[in-house]
Amino acid sequence: MHFKNEKQEDRWALITVTPVYNPEGNVDELVMMGSDITLRKKAERNINIKTQAEIDKRINQQKYRSVLILEGQEEERKRIAMDIHDGIGQMLTSLKYQVESIDTNEKEVLSKIE
């Protein structure tokens, strides 16, 4: 049971009600026992807060790692794109111009190819 004391502080009590039967088998009395479990509840709340804080910390660390991985992948993509543009792209352009400059009407060129 949760309640507030006269100072408006949260308090918890564990209440147990046990019936006491008479010889005929009917309930003759009810025995009520109560325990103050405020300290236990506060400790549980602190554990839950610390656990949630640890979970949040791990989630934030994982997010940070994910961002670093994505940034690394993006840098690698840029590097590969530059390599393709500056390296292979230039070689293909050069090859295209060389192929276009070949005069297929000359017999010497044709005989060298065969």
ROSE-4610 file (N, C-alpha, C; in Angstrom, 1 decimal, always signed):
// ROSE-4610
residu = [M/M/M/H/H/H/F/F/F/K/K/K/N/N/N/E/E/E/K/K/K/Q/Q/Q/E/E/E/D/D/D/R/R/R/W/W/W/A/A/A/L/L/L/I/I/I/T/T/T/V/V/V/T/T/T/P/P/P/V/V/V/Y/Y/Y/N/N/N/P/P/P/E/E/E/G/G/G/N/N/N/V/V/V/D/D/D/E/E/E/L/L/L/V/V/V/M/M/M/M/M/M/G/G/G/S/S/S/D/D/D/I/I/I/T/T/T/L/L/L/R/R/R/K/K/K/K/K/K/A/A/A/E/E/E/R/R/R/N/N/N/I/I/I/N/N/N/I/I/I/K/K/K/T/T/T/Q/Q/Q/A/A/A/E/E/E/I/I/I/D/D/D/K/K/K/R/R/R/I/I/I/N/N/N/Q/Q/Q/Q/Q/Q/K/K/K/Y/Y/Y/R/R/R/S/S/S/V/V/V/L/L/L/I/I/I/L/L/L/E/E/E/G/G/G/Q/Q/Q/E/E/E/E/E/E/E/E/E/R/R/R/K/K/K/R/R/R/I/I/I/A/A/A/M/M/M/D/D/D/I/I/I/H/H/H/D/D/D/G/G/G/I/I/I/G/G/G/Q/Q/Q/M/M/M/L/L/L/T/T/T/S/S/S/L/L/L/K/K/K/Y/Y/Y/Q/Q/Q/V/V/V/E/E/E/S/S/S/I/I/I/D/D/D/T/T/T/N/N/N/E/E/E/K/K/K/E/E/E/V/V/V/L/L/L/S/S/S/K/K/K/I/I/I/E/E/E]
num = [1/1/1/2/2/2/3/3/3/4/4/4/5/5/5/6/6/6/7/7/7/8/8/8/9/9/9/10/10/10/11/11/11/12/12/12/13/13/13/14/14/14/15/15/15/16/16/16/17/17/17/18/18/18/19/19/19/20/20/20/21/21/21/22/22/22/23/23/23/24/24/24/25/25/25/26/26/26/27/27/27/28/28/28/29/29/29/30/30/30/31/31/31/32/32/32/33/33/33/34/34/34/35/35/35/36/36/36/37/37/37/38/38/38/39/39/39/40/40/40/41/41/41/42/42/42/43/43/43/44/44/44/45/45/45/46/46/46/47/47/47/48/48/48/49/49/49/50/50/50/51/51/51/52/52/52/53/53/53/54/54/54/55/55/55/56/56/56/57/57/57/58/58/58/59/59/59/60/60/60/61/61/61/62/62/62/63/63/63/64/64/64/65/65/65/66/66/66/67/67/67/68/68/68/69/69/69/70/70/70/71/71/71/72/72/72/73/73/73/74/74/74/75/75/75/76/76/76/77/77/77/78/78/78/79/79/79/80/80/80/81/81/81/82/82/82/83/83/83/84/84/84/85/85/85/86/86/86/87/87/87/88/88/88/89/89/89/90/90/90/91/91/91/92/92/92/93/93/93/94/94/94/95/95/95/96/96/96/97/97/97/98/98/98/99/99/99/100/100/100/101/101/101/102/102/102/103/103/103/104/104/104/105/105/105/106/106/106/107/107/107/108/108/108/109/109/109/110/110/110/111/111/111/112/112/112/113/113/113/114/114/114]
x = [+0.8/+0.0/+0.9/+0.5/+1.3/+0.5/+1.1/+0.4/+1.4/+0.9/+1.8/+1.6/+2.8/+2.7/+2.3/+2.3/+1.9/+2.8/+4.0/+4.9/+4.9/+3.9/+3.6/+4.8/+5.4/+6.5/+5.9/+6.4/+5.9/+6.3/+5.3/+5.6/+4.9/+5.5/+4.9/+4.8/+3.7/+3.5/+3.1/+3.6/+3.1/+2.1/+0.9/-0.2/-0.6/-0.6/-1.0/-2.3/-3.3/-4.6/-4.7/-4.8/-5.0/-6.2/-7.1/-8.3/-8.0/-8.8/-8.7/-10.1/-10.1/-11.3/-11.7/-13.0/-13.5/-13.7/-14.0/-14.2/-15.2/-16.2/-17.2/-16.7/-15.6/-15.0/-15.4/-16.0/-16.3/-15.2/-15.1/-14.1/-14.5/-13.7/-14.0/-13.3/-12.1/-11.3/-10.4/-10.0/-9.0/-7.7/-6.6/-5.4/-4.7/-4.4/-3.7/-2.3/-1.3/+0.0/+0.5/+1.3/+1.9/+3.3/+4.0/+5.5/+5.8/+6.7/+7.1/+8.2/+7.9/+8.8/+9.3/+9.2/+9.6/+11.1/+12.0/+13.4/+13.6/+12.9/+13.1/+12.5/+11.4/+10.9/+11.8/+12.4/+13.3/+14.5/+15.0/+16.2/+15.9/+14.7/+14.2/+14.2/+13.6/+13.5/+14.9/+15.9/+17.2/+17.9/+17.7/+18.2/+17.6/+16.3/+15.7/+16.2/+16.4/+17.0/+18.4/+19.2/+20.6/+20.6/+19.7/+19.7/+19.3/+18.3/+17.8/+18.9/+19.7/+20.8/+21.8/+22.1/+23.1/+22.7/+21.4/+20.8/+20.9/+20.5/+20.6/+22.0/+23.0/+24.4/+24.9/+24.5/+24.9/+24.2/+23.0/+22.3/+23.0/+23.4/+24.1/+25.5/+26.2/+27.5/+27.3/+26.2/+26.0/+25.6/+24.9/+24.5/+25.8/+26.7/+27.9/+28.8/+28.9/+29.6/+29.0/+27.7/+27.0/+27.3/+27.3/+27.6/+29.1/+30.0/+31.4/+31.5/+30.8/+30.9/+30.3/+29.2/+28.6/+29.5/+30.1/+31.1/+32.2/+32.7/+33.9/+33.5/+32.2/+31.8/+31.6/+31.1/+31.0/+32.3/+33.3/+34.6/+35.2/+35.0/+35.5/+34.8/+33.5/+32.8/+33.3/+33.6/+34.2/+35.6/+36.4/+37.7/+37.6/+36.7/+36.6/+36.1/+35.1/+34.6/+35.7/+36.6/+37.7/+38.7/+38.9/+39.8/+39.3/+38.0/+37.4/+37.4/+37.1/+37.0/+38.4/+39.4/+40.7/+41.6/+41.4/+42.2/+41.6/+40.6/+40.0/+39.3/+38.6/+37.9/+38.8/+39.9/+40.9/+41.5/+41.8/+42.3/+41.3/+40.1/+39.0/+38.9/+38.9/+38.8/+39.9/+41.1/+42.3/+42.2/+41.8/+41.6/+40.6/+39.5/+38.5/+39.0/+39.8/+40.4/+41.4/+42.2/+43.1/+42.4/+41.3/+40.6/+39.9/+39.4/+38.8/+39.8/+41.1/+42.1/+42.6/+42.3/+42.8/+42.1/+42.9/+42.4/+42.2/+41.0/+40.7/+40.9/+41.0/+41.2/+42.6/+43.6/+44.9/+45.2/+45.8/+46.0/+47.0/+48.0/+49.1/+48.5/+47.7/+47.1/+46.3/+45.5/+44.7/+45.6/+46.7/+47.6/+48.3/+48.6/+49.2/+48.3/+47.1/+46.1/+45.9/+45.9/+45.6/+46.8]
y = [-1.2/+0.0/+1.2/+2.2/+3.5/+4.6/+5.4/+6.5/+7.6/+8.7/+9.8/+10.0/+10.3/+10.5/+12.0/+12.4/+13.7/+14.8/+14.5/+15.4/+15.4/+14.6/+14.5/+13.7/+12.8/+12.0/+10.7/+10.1/+8.9/+7.8/+6.9/+5.7/+4.5/+3.3/+2.1/+1.1/+0.4/-0.7/-1.9/-3.0/-4.4/-4.8/-5.0/-5.4/-6.9/-7.7/-9.1/-9.3/-9.9/-10.2/-11.7/-12.2/-13.7/-14.0/-14.8/-15.2/-16.2/-16.1/-17.1/-17.7/-19.1/-19.8/-20.4/-20.4/-21.0/-22.5/-23.3/-24.8/-25.1/-24.3/-24.6/-24.3/-23.7/-23.5/-22.1/-21.3/-19.9/-19.0/-17.9/-16.9/-16.2/-16.3/-15.7/-14.3/-14.2/-13.0/-12.8/-11.6/-11.3/-10.8/-11.4/-10.9/-10.1/-8.8/-7.9/-7.6/-7.7/-7.4/-6.4/-5.5/-4.5/-4.3/-4.1/-3.9/-2.6/-1.8/-0.6/-1.0/-0.9/-1.3/-0.1/+1.1/+2.3/+2.2/+1.8/+1.7/+0.8/-0.3/-1.3/-0.7/+0.0/+0.7/+1.8/+2.5/+3.6/+3.0/+1.9/+1.2/+0.6/+0.0/-0.5/+0.6/+1.8/+2.9/+3.4/+3.5/+3.9/+2.9/+1.6/+0.6/+0.8/+1.0/+1.2/+2.4/+3.5/+4.7/+4.5/+3.8/+3.5/+2.6/+1.6/+0.7/+1.4/+2.3/+3.0/+4.0/+4.6/+5.5/+4.7/+3.5/+2.6/+2.2/+1.9/+1.5/+2.7/+3.9/+5.1/+5.4/+5.2/+5.4/+4.5/+3.2/+2.2/+2.6/+3.0/+3.4/+4.5/+5.5/+6.7/+6.3/+5.4/+4.9/+4.2/+3.4/+2.7/+3.7/+4.7/+5.7/+6.4/+6.7/+7.4/+6.5/+5.2/+4.3/+4.2/+4.2/+4.1/+5.3/+6.5/+7.7/+7.7/+7.2/+7.1/+6.1/+5.0/+4.0/+4.6/+5.3/+5.9/+7.0/+7.8/+8.8/+8.2/+7.1/+6.3/+5.8/+5.2/+4.7/+5.8/+6.9/+8.1/+8.6/+8.6/+9.0/+8.0/+6.7/+5.7/+5.8/+6.1/+6.3/+7.5/+8.6/+9.7/+9.4/+8.7/+8.3/+7.4/+6.4/+5.5/+6.3/+7.2/+8.1/+8.9/+9.5/+10.3/+9.4/+8.2/+7.3/+6.9/+6.7/+6.3/+7.5/+8.7/+9.9/+10.2/+10.3/+10.7/+9.6/+8.4/+7.3/+6.7/+5.8/+5.0/+5.9/+6.9/+7.8/+8.5/+8.9/+9.6/+8.6/+7.4/+6.4/+6.0/+5.9/+5.5/+6.6/+7.9/+9.0/+9.0/+8.8/+8.8/+7.7/+6.5/+5.4/+5.7/+6.3/+6.7/+7.6/+8.6/+9.6/+8.8/+7.9/+7.2/+6.3/+5.7/+4.8/+5.7/+6.8/+7.7/+8.3/+8.4/+9.0/+8.0/+6.7/+5.7/+5.9/+6.0/+6.1/+4.7/+4.3/+2.9/+2.8/+3.9/+3.9/+3.5/+3.6/+3.3/+1.9/+1.3/-0.1/-0.6/+0.3/-0.2/-0.5/+0.3/+0.1/-1.2/-1.5/-2.6/-3.9/-3.8/-5.0/-5.2/-4.2/-4.4/-5.0/-4.7/-5.3/-6.7/-7.1/-8.5/-9.3]
z = [+0.0/+0.0/+0.0/-0.8/-0.9/-0.3/+0.6/+1.2/+1.5/+2.0/+2.4/+3.9/+4.6/+6.0/+6.3/+7.5/+7.9/+7.3/+6.9/+6.3/+4.8/+4.3/+2.8/+2.1/+2.9/+2.3/+1.9/+0.8/+0.3/+1.2/+1.5/+2.4/+1.8/+2.0/+1.5/+2.7/+2.6/+3.7/+3.0/+3.5/+3.1/+4.1/+3.7/+4.6/+4.3/+5.3/+5.2/+6.0/+5.5/+6.2/+6.2/+7.4/+7.6/+8.3/+7.8/+8.5/+9.6/+10.7/+11.8/+11.9/+11.7/+11.7/+13.0/+13.3/+14.6/+14.3/+15.3/+15.2/+14.1/+13.9/+12.9/+11.5/+11.3/+10.0/+9.4/+10.2/+9.8/+10.2/+9.5/+9.9/+11.1/+12.2/+13.5/+13.6/+13.1/+13.2/+12.0/+11.8/+10.8/+11.5/+11.2/+11.8/+10.7/+11.0/+10.0/+10.5/+9.6/+10.0/+8.9/+9.3/+8.4/+8.6/+7.5/+7.5/+6.7/+7.3/+6.6/+5.5/+4.3/+3.2/+2.4/+3.0/+2.4/+1.9/+2.8/+2.4/+1.2/+1.2/+0.1/-1.2/-1.1/-2.3/-2.9/-2.0/-2.4/-3.0/-2.5/-3.0/-4.4/-4.6/-5.9/-6.9/-6.5/-7.4/-7.8/-6.8/-7.2/-8.1/-7.9/-8.8/-10.2/-10.3/-11.6/-12.3/-11.5/-12.1/-12.7/-11.8/-12.3/-13.5/-13.5/-14.6/-15.9/-15.8/-16.9/-17.4/-16.5/-16.9/-17.6/-17.1/-17.8/-19.2/-19.3/-20.6/-21.6/-21.1/-21.9/-22.3/-21.4/-21.7/-22.8/-22.7/-23.8/-25.1/-25.1/-26.3/-27.0/-26.2/-26.7/-27.3/-26.6/-27.1/-28.4/-28.5/-29.8/-30.9/-30.6/-31.6/-32.1/-31.1/-31.5/-32.4/-32.1/-32.9/-34.3/-34.3/-35.7/-36.5/-35.9/-36.6/-37.1/-36.3/-36.7/-37.9/-37.9/-38.9/-40.2/-40.1/-41.3/-41.9/-41.0/-41.5/-42.2/-41.7/-42.3/-43.7/-43.7/-45.0/-46.0/-45.6/-46.5/-47.1/-46.2/-46.6/-47.6/-47.4/-48.3/-49.6/-49.6/-50.9/-51.7/-51.0/-51.6/-52.2/-51.5/-51.9/-53.2/-53.2/-54.3/-55.5/-55.3/-56.4/-57.0/-56.2/-56.7/-57.5/-56.9/-57.6/-59.0/-59.1/-60.3/-61.3/-60.8/-61.6/-62.1/-61.2/-61.6/-62.3/-61.9/-62.5/-63.7/-63.4/-64.5/-65.5/-65.0/-65.9/-66.9/-66.5/-67.4/-68.4/-67.9/-68.8/-69.9/-69.5/-70.5/-71.5/-71.0/-71.9/-72.9/-72.4/-73.2/-74.3/-73.9/-74.8/-75.8/-75.5/-76.4/-77.5/-77.1/-78.1/-79.0/-78.4/-79.2/-80.2/-79.8/-80.8/-81.8/-81.5/-82.5/-83.5/-83.0/-83.9/-84.9/-84.8/-85.7/-87.1/-88.1/-89.5/-90.0/-90.2/-90.6/-92.1/-92.8/-94.3/-94.7/-93.9/-94.2/-94.2/-95.2/-95.4/-94.4/-94.1/-93.2/-91.8/-91.4/-90.1/-90.0/-91.1/-91.1/-91.2/-91.9/-92.0/-90.7/-89.9/-88.6/-87.6/-87.7/-86.8/-87.1/-88.3/-88.7/-88.4]
